Amino acid sequence: MTDASPYTPPSAWTWNKASGGRFANINRPIAGATHEKDLPVGRHPLQLYSLATPNGVKVTVLLEELLALGHAGAEYDAWLIKINEGEQFGSGFVAANPNSKIPALWDRSGATPVRVFESGAILLYLAEKFGAFVPAGGAARAECLSWLFWQMGSAPFVGGGFGHFYAYAPTKIEYAIDRYAMEAKRQLDVLDRHLADHRYLVGDDYTIADMAIWPWYGALAQGLLYEAGEFLQVQDYAHVQRWTAAIAQRPAAQRGRMVNRTWGQPASQLPERHDAADFDTLAARQPAP
């Protein structure tokens, strides 16, 4: 279906009607809080406020990987932020992230709490804090940060671009879907060509670059994101498929994908996480096969 109605932009845009689509009720052209609501605080130094979208999964995967590596200080509380209900516009969340997007992190391990927002910034902050999953310097660090920022700059074309017009927009617009499908496939090709000669994004070392890219492009390659696997012919990207499968087998990545998740199979959902034992409790609640 194509957009048959011609549109001429006005000289000055005004917000006078809902935009339509799945997220219309939370879209607005102004920032700031819409209501007063403090954020809960748990017992761990790291307090994460998030949802298991690809951007949220990045951070929980890193935290679980840090814990698996033995960094006890990476213990964290993960609080659920229901973005479809506008909880990201509460005053406490806006204080943590003035951009009102998940995830947001408070590090309360020092005398003065430190806020960190934007998923890429959180990954880099935690990796440097614990000295893990980011090269210390030289060409490897440059490569890691290049891919990290590649993901931060590229994913909006996959999410707000392709994902919106393919899955969420109130009408199917051929031009928009074709435009962003082309870009999504180009990005998959960028990854596929690089991974043809590299085990991970930075050679043999698994880093925050992989953790940033996997929840987006790994899910896309698995057909889990927007259920668009057949449409984008993701099976053609063999090296992305190999890399995706390798990360999906990591127990920490599996745990990280479950945190703050409220959809899918019950066994995959851990809406809030306040202790490592919460995963055992979740498993114990599942019916016997």
NORBELBEL-V112020 format. One line per field, one symbol per residue. ss: DSSP state (~ for helix, > for strand, _ for the rest). burial: # if it has 24 or more other C-alpha atoms within 12 Angstrom, else .. A space follows every 10 residues. Layout:
# NORBELBEL-V112020
ss->???
burial->???
This chain:
# NORBELBEL-V112020
ss->__________ __________ ___~~~____ ____>_____ _____>>>>> ___~~~~~~~ ~~~~~~~~__ _~~~_>>>>> __~~~_~~~> ~~~~~~____ ___>>>>___ ___>>>>_~~ ~~~~~~~~~~ _______~~~ ~~~~~~~~~~ ~~~~~~~~~~ ~~~~~~~~__ ___~~~~~~~ ~~~~~~~~~~ ~~~~~____> _>>_>__~~~ ~~~~~~~~~~ ~_______~~ ~~_~~~_~~~ ~~~~~~~~__ ~~~~~~~~>_ _____~~~_> __>___~~~~ ~~~~~____
burial->.......... .......... .....#.... ..#.....#. #..####### ########## #######... ..######## ###..##### .#######.# ########.. ....###### #######..# .####..... #.######## ##.##.###. #######... ..#..##..# #.###.###. ##..#...## ##...##### ########## ##..##.##. ##.##.#.## ####..##.. .######### ##....#.## ######..#. .#.......
